[in-house]
Amino acid sequence: MLIEALRPMISARLAIVAADATLWTAASALSTPHIRILVVCDENKRAAGVVSKSDLVRHLATVGMEEAPVAVLMSRNISSCRPEDDLYATWQKMAAQSLQNMPVLSTDSRVLGVLDARDALQVLLSRKNTKSAC
């Protein structure tokens, strides 16, 4: 199964902020229950980094500065996947890197959504159960 098949799920988990957005803006976006990671985009809507809830909490607890730009906190080394990638292989990659969420990017690095490891596992298990019931 390809990640493309999960487009409604990955689109629903997408939250984007600009690199110059404040940490206060990031905290507000991350307060949405199903959003666990923000994709930081440049002016062309291409992924430039990511910020997780734990990144934000750790930063605010130690440094403070909720008016600082998201760029000071974001991880620039993005582990991502593409819609044409295999879901199981991607889930394995996420598990190996201890990632709960992974941006789904187009070939030109435009953000399409966010794959949640729990969603991926749930789909994989349901497919396995469906196959074994046959």
Secondary structure, 3 states (H helix, E strand, C coil): CEHHHHHHHHHHCCCEEECCCEHHHHHHHHCCCCCCEEEEECCCCEEEEEEEHHHHHHHHHHCCCCCCEHHHCCECCCCCECCCCEHHHHHHHHHHCCCCEEEEECCCCEEEEEEEHHHHHHHHHHHHHHHHHC
